[in-house]
């Protein structure tokens, strides 16, 4: 990854979350249970950051707030130096959801719709899609299959491709290798490496429980527990992440 201390970087942090609070709402739309408690962390530009926490820790709530899919009730989010509530901030963000799209439209039409969001016409979008299909070894005829008829692995590849159509500076990926076979998982990480080589300022914010991948690829970690940030740190890949994570889980009793 790039050296984030380099003063020539366009912005030091690709993602800054500052004192983010969130509440569940009751049937009357009033705040009820608190989900996030003054969540604050910074993701260095050019890093591969993993957001770690147990199920129900508040990771999804945080990510939805970053993507503008959930109203910010309190706090501030900055993306690539722009206020996260500004639509311009989200135009250079790619999102890989955990589950693929199962709409009854073809993969081609789905990707064209995504491309339109980034200001591309249909031919421009498909021209950009073809090299990625080749990289993932997915036949082009799968574009004309409806999303709900694709295999789970093929659907995930289409989901990955759509996230990169806008040449994002920040890629938020929720369990990006789920439903991929071992060979395609390796292809995904090769794709990430190649993308980062071409776009050295690109930053990856990864949500995963796959310790093998975290240990191999991550250089920054943010630990969330019951809506609170417990630890934020750079990660030396030579360190024993599993042992460290085990000790932290024991310490926090999660």
C-alpha positions as YAML, in Angstrom:
chain: A
units: angstrom
residues:
- id: 1
  name: UNK
  ca: [0.00, 0.00, 0.00]
- id: 2
  name: UNK
  ca: [1.08, 3.59, -0.46]
- id: 3
  name: UNK
  ca: [2.87, 5.59, 2.22]
- id: 4
  name: UNK
  ca: [0.09, 7.58, 3.81]
- id: 5
  name: UNK
  ca: [2.53, 10.04, 5.38]
- id: 6
  name: UNK
  ca: [3.44, 11.34, 1.93]
- id: 7
  name: UNK
  ca: [2.40, 15.00, 1.79]
- id: 8
  name: UNK
  ca: [1.58, 14.73, -1.92]
- id: 9
  name: UNK
  ca: [-1.49, 12.61, -1.18]
- id: 10
  name: UNK
  ca: [-4.73, 14.43, -2.09]
- id: 11
  name: UNK
  ca: [-6.06, 13.77, 1.42]
- id: 12
  name: UNK
  ca: [-4.45, 12.06, 4.41]
- id: 13
  name: UNK
  ca: [-7.54, 10.06, 5.33]
- id: 14
  name: UNK
  ca: [-10.00, 8.54, 2.89]
- id: 15
  name: UNK
  ca: [-12.62, 8.06, 5.58]
- id: 16
  name: UNK
  ca: [-13.05, 9.93, 8.86]
- id: 17
  name: UNK
  ca: [-15.85, 9.04, 11.26]
- id: 18
  name: UNK
  ca: [-16.20, 11.46, 14.16]
- id: 19
  name: UNK
  ca: [-18.41, 10.92, 17.20]
- id: 20
  name: UNK
  ca: [-21.05, 8.99, 15.26]
- id: 21
  name: UNK
  ca: [-24.11, 8.06, 17.28]
- id: 22
  name: UNK
  ca: [-27.07, 6.03, 16.09]
- id: 23
  name: UNK
  ca: [-30.33, 4.87, 17.60]
- id: 24
  name: UNK
  ca: [-32.93, 2.32, 16.65]
- id: 25
  name: UNK
  ca: [-36.40, 3.81, 16.30]
- id: 26
  name: UNK
  ca: [-39.68, 2.52, 17.68]
- id: 27
  name: UNK
  ca: [-42.98, 2.14, 15.84]
- id: 28
  name: UNK
  ca: [-43.62, 5.88, 16.25]
- id: 29
  name: UNK
  ca: [-40.29, 6.88, 14.70]
- id: 30
  name: UNK
  ca: [-38.83, 7.92, 18.05]
- id: 31
  name: UNK
  ca: [-35.26, 6.94, 19.10]
- id: 32
  name: UNK
  ca: [-35.17, 3.85, 21.30]
- id: 33
  name: UNK
  ca: [-32.13, 1.60, 21.73]
- id: 34
  name: UNK
  ca: [-28.73, 3.20, 21.17]
- id: 35
  name: UNK
  ca: [-26.67, 1.39, 18.51]
- id: 36
  name: UNK
  ca: [-23.48, 3.47, 18.25]
- id: 37
  name: UNK
  ca: [-21.69, 5.39, 20.99]
- id: 38
  name: UNK
  ca: [-19.46, 8.26, 19.78]
- id: 39
  name: UNK
  ca: [-17.80, 6.05, 17.16]
- id: 40
  name: UNK
  ca: [-14.63, 7.73, 15.88]
- id: 41
  name: UNK
  ca: [-11.86, 6.39, 13.63]
- id: 42
  name: UNK
  ca: [-9.74, 7.36, 10.62]
- id: 43
  name: UNK
  ca: [-8.87, 5.26, 7.60]
- id: 44
  name: UNK
  ca: [-5.54, 6.32, 6.00]
- id: 45
  name: UNK
  ca: [-5.59, 6.97, 2.28]
- id: 46
  name: UNK
  ca: [-4.17, 4.05, 0.33]
- id: 47
  name: UNK
  ca: [-4.63, 1.57, 3.16]
- id: 48
  name: UNK
  ca: [-6.37, -1.77, 3.38]
- id: 49
  name: UNK
  ca: [-8.41, -1.31, 6.54]
- id: 50
  name: UNK
  ca: [-10.49, -4.03, 8.15]
- id: 51
  name: UNK
  ca: [-13.47, -3.24, 10.37]
- id: 52
  name: UNK
  ca: [-13.67, -6.06, 12.91]
- id: 53
  name: UNK
  ca: [-16.41, -6.84, 15.37]
- id: 54
  name: UNK
  ca: [-18.80, -9.56, 16.46]
- id: 55
  name: UNK
  ca: [-22.24, -9.93, 14.88]
- id: 56
  name: UNK
  ca: [-24.42, -7.11, 16.18]
- id: 57
  name: UNK
  ca: [-21.46, -4.88, 17.07]
- id: 58
  name: UNK
  ca: [-22.75, -2.05, 14.88]
- id: 59
  name: UNK
  ca: [-20.64, -2.53, 11.75]
- id: 60
  name: UNK
  ca: [-23.59, -2.50, 9.36]
- id: 61
  name: UNK
  ca: [-25.08, 0.60, 11.01]
- id: 62
  name: UNK
  ca: [-21.74, 2.38, 10.64]
- id: 63
  name: UNK
  ca: [-21.33, 1.35, 7.01]
- id: 64
  name: UNK
  ca: [-24.88, 2.39, 6.09]
- id: 65
  name: UNK
  ca: [-24.19, 5.79, 7.65]
- id: 66
  name: UNK
  ca: [-21.02, 6.12, 5.57]
- id: 67
  name: UNK
  ca: [-22.91, 5.23, 2.39]
- id: 68
  name: UNK
  ca: [-25.76, 7.65, 3.05]
- id: 69
  name: UNK
  ca: [-28.19, 4.75, 3.40]
- id: 70
  name: UNK
  ca: [-28.93, 5.77, 6.97]
- id: 71
  name: UNK
  ca: [-29.49, 9.31, 8.23]
- id: 72
  name: UNK
  ca: [-26.76, 10.57, 10.53]
- id: 73
  name: UNK
  ca: [-28.44, 11.33, 13.83]
- id: 74
  name: UNK
  ca: [-25.33, 12.73, 15.50]
- id: 75
  name: UNK
  ca: [-21.70, 13.04, 14.46]
- id: 76
  name: UNK
  ca: [-19.86, 13.63, 11.19]
- id: 77
  name: UNK
  ca: [-18.47, 11.54, 8.36]
- id: 78
  name: UNK
  ca: [-15.89, 12.81, 5.86]
- id: 79
  name: UNK
  ca: [-15.10, 10.89, 2.68]
- id: 80
  name: UNK
  ca: [-12.04, 11.82, 0.63]
- id: 81
  name: UNK
  ca: [-12.04, 15.25, 2.26]
- id: 82
  name: UNK
  ca: [-15.72, 15.93, 1.50]
- id: 83
  name: UNK
  ca: [-18.62, 16.00, 3.96]
- id: 84
  name: UNK
  ca: [-20.23, 12.56, 3.76]
- id: 85
  name: UNK
  ca: [-23.71, 14.03, 3.42]
- id: 86
  name: UNK
  ca: [-22.68, 15.70, 0.16]
- id: 87
  name: UNK
  ca: [-23.60, 13.49, -2.81]
- id: 88
  name: UNK
  ca: [-20.24, 14.40, -4.39]
- id: 89
  name: UNK
  ca: [-18.52, 12.41, -1.64]
- id: 90
  name: UNK
  ca: [-20.36, 9.23, -2.58]
- id: 91
  name: UNK
  ca: [-19.70, 9.50, -6.32]
- id: 92
  name: UNK
  ca: [-16.20, 8.08, -5.82]
- id: 93
  name: UNK
  ca: [-17.25, 5.35, -3.40]
- id: 94
  name: UNK
  ca: [-17.71, 1.76, -4.52]
- id: 95
  name: UNK
  ca: [-19.73, -0.64, -2.39]
- id: 96
  name: UNK
  ca: [-19.64, -4.43, -2.44]
- id: 97
  name: UNK
  ca: [-22.57, -5.67, -0.33]
- id: 98
  name: UNK
  ca: [-22.41, -9.04, 1.37]
- id: 99
  name: UNK
  ca: [-25.35, -10.37, -0.61]
- id: 100
  name: UNK
  ca: [-25.72, -9.99, -4.35]
- id: 101
  name: UNK
  ca: [-28.61, -8.40, -6.18]
- id: 102
  name: UNK
  ca: [-31.45, -10.83, -6.99]
- id: 103
  name: UNK
  ca: [-33.65, -8.57, -9.08]
- id: 104
  name: UNK
  ca: [-35.29, -10.07, -12.15]
- id: 105
  name: UNK
  ca: [-33.22, -7.99, -14.59]
- id: 106
  name: UNK
  ca: [-30.24, -9.09, -16.62]
- id: 107
  name: UNK
  ca: [-26.73, -8.49, -15.36]
- id: 108
  name: UNK
  ca: [-26.18, -6.27, -18.40]
- id: 109
  name: UNK
  ca: [-29.10, -3.96, -17.60]
- id: 110
  name: UNK
  ca: [-28.13, -3.86, -13.94]
- id: 111
  name: UNK
  ca: [-24.58, -2.76, -14.77]
- id: 112
  name: UNK
  ca: [-25.86, -0.20, -17.28]
- id: 113
  name: UNK
  ca: [-28.05, 1.29, -14.54]
- id: 114
  name: UNK
  ca: [-25.06, 1.53, -12.22]
- id: 115
  name: UNK
  ca: [-22.95, 3.04, -14.99]
- id: 116
  name: UNK
  ca: [-25.61, 5.70, -15.56]
- id: 117
  name: UNK
  ca: [-25.16, 6.83, -11.96]
- id: 118
  name: UNK
  ca: [-21.54, 7.57, -12.83]
- id: 119
  name: UNK
  ca: [-22.51, 9.47, -16.00]
- id: 120
  name: UNK
  ca: [-21.74, 6.72, -18.51]
- id: 121
  name: UNK
  ca: [-23.96, 5.60, -21.37]
- id: 122
  name: UNK
  ca: [-24.63, 1.91, -22.06]
- id: 123
  name: UNK
  ca: [-21.77, 1.39, -24.53]
- id: 124
  name: UNK
  ca: [-19.27, 3.12, -22.25]
- id: 125
  name: UNK
  ca: [-20.36, 0.95, -19.34]
- id: 126
  name: UNK
  ca: [-20.14, -2.35, -21.21]
- id: 127
  name: UNK
  ca: [-16.77, -1.37, -22.65]
- id: 128
  name: UNK
  ca: [-15.56, -0.96, -19.08]
- id: 129
  name: UNK
  ca: [-17.21, -4.19, -17.94]
- id: 130
  name: UNK
  ca: [-15.67, -6.54, -20.52]
- id: 131
  name: UNK
  ca: [-12.05, -6.39, -19.23]
- id: 132
  name: UNK
  ca: [-13.28, -7.09, -15.69]
- id: 133
  name: UNK
  ca: [-15.33, -10.06, -16.87]
- id: 134
  name: UNK
  ca: [-12.21, -11.40, -18.58]
- id: 135
  name: UNK
  ca: [-10.16, -10.89, -15.43]
- id: 136
  name: UNK
  ca: [-12.68, -12.88, -13.38]
- id: 137
  name: UNK
  ca: [-12.97, -15.49, -16.16]
- id: 138
  name: UNK
  ca: [-16.73, -14.98, -16.42]
- id: 139
  name: UNK
  ca: [-18.12, -15.54, -19.95]
- id: 140
  name: UNK
  ca: [-19.69, -12.46, -21.52]
- id: 141
  name: UNK
  ca: [-22.90, -14.39, -22.26]
- id: 142
  name: UNK
  ca: [-23.65, -14.31, -18.51]
- id: 143
  name: UNK
  ca: [-24.47, -10.63, -18.94]
- id: 144
  name: UNK
  ca: [-27.73, -11.61, -20.60]
- id: 145
  name: UNK
  ca: [-28.84, -13.84, -17.72]
- id: 146
  name: UNK
  ca: [-31.15, -12.41, -15.07]
- id: 147
  name: UNK
  ca: [-29.45, -11.77, -11.75]
- id: 148
  name: UNK
  ca: [-31.74, -14.15, -9.88]
- id: 149
  name: UNK
  ca: [-30.79, -16.94, -12.30]
- id: 150
  name: UNK
  ca: [-27.02, -16.58, -11.93]
- id: 151
  name: UNK
  ca: [-25.13, -18.86, -9.57]
- id: 152
  name: UNK
  ca: [-24.25, -17.25, -6.24]
- id: 153
  name: UNK
  ca: [-20.60, -17.00, -7.30]
- id: 154
  name: UNK
  ca: [-21.42, -15.40, -10.66]
- id: 155
  name: UNK
  ca: [-23.81, -12.99, -8.96]
- id: 156
  name: UNK
  ca: [-21.04, -12.00, -6.55]
- id: 157
  name: UNK
  ca: [-18.68, -11.28, -9.44]
- id: 158
  name: UNK
  ca: [-21.25, -8.95, -11.00]
- id: 159
  name: UNK
  ca: [-21.66, -7.30, -7.59]
- id: 160
  name: UNK
  ca: [-17.89, -6.78, -7.38]
- id: 161
  name: UNK
  ca: [-17.68, -5.38, -10.90]
- id: 162
  name: UNK
  ca: [-20.41, -2.80, -10.31]
- id: 163
  name: UNK
  ca: [-18.46, -1.42, -7.35]
- id: 164
  name: UNK
  ca: [-15.51, -0.52, -9.59]
- id: 165
  name: UNK
  ca: [-17.39, 1.08, -12.50]
- id: 166
  name: UNK
  ca: [-16.91, 4.60, -11.13]
- id: 167
  name: UNK
  ca: [-13.14, 4.25, -10.52]
- id: 168
  name: UNK
  ca: [-13.72, 4.71, -6.77]
- id: 169
  name: UNK
  ca: [-11.24, 6.24, -4.37]
- id: 170
  name: UNK
  ca: [-12.88, 4.40, -1.47]
- id: 171
  name: UNK
  ca: [-14.14, 0.83, -1.76]
- id: 172
  name: UNK
  ca: [-16.34, -0.44, 1.08]
- id: 173
  name: UNK
  ca: [-16.53, -4.22, 0.89]
- id: 174
  name: UNK
  ca: [-18.75, -6.35, 3.12]
- id: 175
  name: UNK
  ca: [-17.51, -9.97, 3.10]
- id: 176
  name: UNK
  ca: [-16.39, -9.54, -0.55]
- id: 177
  name: UNK
  ca: [-15.19, -13.12, -1.04]
- id: 178
  name: UNK
  ca: [-18.29, -14.83, 0.33]
- id: 179
  name: UNK
  ca: [-19.83, -17.24, -2.23]
- id: 180
  name: UNK
  ca: [-16.61, -17.29, -4.26]
- id: 181
  name: UNK
  ca: [-14.74, -20.56, -4.79]
- id: 182
  name: UNK
  ca: [-11.07, -20.65, -3.65]
- id: 183
  name: UNK
  ca: [-9.71, -19.94, -7.14]
- id: 184
  name: UNK
  ca: [-11.99, -16.94, -7.66]
- id: 185
  name: UNK
  ca: [-11.09, -15.63, -4.21]
- id: 186
  name: UNK
  ca: [-7.48, -15.54, -5.32]
- id: 187
  name: UNK
  ca: [-8.55, -13.80, -8.52]
- id: 188
  name: UNK
  ca: [-10.41, -11.19, -6.46]
- id: 189
  name: UNK
  ca: [-7.31, -10.32, -4.45]
- id: 190
  name: UNK
  ca: [-5.24, -10.20, -7.65]
- id: 191
  name: UNK
  ca: [-7.84, -7.79, -9.02]
- id: 192
  name: UNK
  ca: [-7.61, -5.64, -5.89]
- id: 193
  name: UNK
  ca: [-3.82, -5.55, -6.16]
- id: 194
  name: UNK
  ca: [-3.95, -4.58, -9.83]
- id: 195
  name: UNK
  ca: [-6.56, -1.89, -9.17]
- id: 196
  name: UNK
  ca: [-4.47, -0.45, -6.36]
- id: 197
  name: UNK
  ca: [-1.38, -0.43, -8.60]
- id: 198
  name: UNK
  ca: [-3.27, 1.65, -11.17]
- id: 199
  name: UNK
  ca: [-4.98, 3.80, -8.51]
- id: 200
  name: UNK
  ca: [-2.45, 4.20, -5.66]
- id: 201
  name: UNK
  ca: [-4.77, 6.47, -3.68]
- id: 202
  name: UNK
  ca: [-7.51, 3.84, -3.61]
- id: 203
  name: UNK
  ca: [-8.51, 2.82, -0.10]
- id: 204
  name: UNK
  ca: [-10.26, -0.39, 0.91]
- id: 205
  name: UNK
  ca: [-12.53, -0.56, 3.94]
- id: 206
  name: UNK
  ca: [-13.18, -4.25, 4.50]
- id: 207
  name: UNK
  ca: [-15.76, -5.90, 6.72]
- id: 208
  name: UNK
  ca: [-14.94, -9.57, 7.18]
- id: 209
  name: UNK
  ca: [-14.53, -12.37, 9.69]
- id: 210
  name: UNK
  ca: [-11.99, -14.16, 7.50]
- id: 211
  name: UNK
  ca: [-8.84, -14.00, 9.63]
- id: 212
  name: UNK
  ca: [-6.71, -15.58, 6.89]
- id: 213
  name: UNK
  ca: [-7.49, -12.71, 4.52]
- id: 214
  name: UNK
  ca: [-7.16, -10.07, 7.24]
- id: 215
  name: UNK
  ca: [-3.78, -11.42, 8.25]
- id: 216
  name: UNK
  ca: [-2.55, -11.56, 4.66]
- id: 217
  name: UNK
  ca: [-3.86, -8.29, 3.22]
- id: 218
  name: UNK
  ca: [-4.76, -5.82, 5.97]
- id: 219
  name: UNK
  ca: [-2.47, -3.02, 7.14]
- id: 220
  name: UNK
  ca: [-4.93, -1.14, 9.38]
- id: 221
  name: UNK
  ca: [-7.51, -2.43, 11.84]
- id: 222
  name: UNK
  ca: [-10.53, -0.91, 13.59]
- id: 223
  name: UNK
  ca: [-12.18, -2.98, 16.34]
- id: 224
  name: UNK
  ca: [-15.84, -2.34, 17.22]
- id: 225
  name: UNK
  ca: [-17.62, -3.88, 20.21]
- id: 226
  name: UNK
  ca: [-21.25, -3.24, 21.15]
- id: 227
  name: UNK
  ca: [-21.33, 0.07, 19.34]
- id: 228
  name: UNK
  ca: [-18.02, 1.35, 20.71]
- id: 229
  name: UNK
  ca: [-14.57, 1.56, 19.17]
- id: 230
  name: UNK
  ca: [-12.26, -0.57, 21.29]
- id: 231
  name: UNK
  ca: [-9.03, -0.27, 19.36]
- id: 232
  name: UNK
  ca: [-7.61, 1.26, 16.18]
- id: 233
  name: UNK
  ca: [-4.18, 0.29, 15.00]
- id: 234
  name: UNK
  ca: [-1.84, -0.37, 12.13]
- id: 235
  name: UNK
  ca: [-1.30, -4.06, 11.53]
- id: 236
  name: UNK
  ca: [2.09, -5.65, 11.03]
- id: 237
  name: UNK
  ca: [1.26, -8.65, 8.87]
- id: 238
  name: UNK
  ca: [4.11, -10.59, 10.48]
- id: 239
  name: UNK
  ca: [2.30, -10.32, 13.82]
- id: 240
  name: UNK
  ca: [0.00, -13.09, 15.01]
- id: 241
  name: UNK
  ca: [-3.41, -11.57, 14.32]
- id: 242
  name: UNK
  ca: [-5.27, -14.65, 15.51]
- id: 243
  name: UNK
  ca: [-3.60, -14.58, 18.92]
- id: 244
  name: UNK
  ca: [-4.08, -10.83, 19.22]
- id: 245
  name: UNK
  ca: [-7.75, -11.09, 18.26]
- id: 246
  name: UNK
  ca: [-8.25, -13.97, 20.71]
- id: 247
  name: UNK
  ca: [-6.76, -11.92, 23.54]
- id: 248
  name: UNK
  ca: [-8.84, -8.87, 22.66]
- id: 249
  name: UNK
  ca: [-12.03, -10.92, 22.49]
- id: 250
  name: UNK
  ca: [-11.22, -12.37, 25.90]
- id: 251
  name: UNK
  ca: [-10.42, -8.95, 27.30]
- id: 252
  name: UNK
  ca: [-13.67, -7.45, 25.99]
- id: 253
  name: UNK
  ca: [-15.61, -10.67, 26.63]
- id: 254
  name: UNK
  ca: [-17.14, -10.71, 23.15]
...
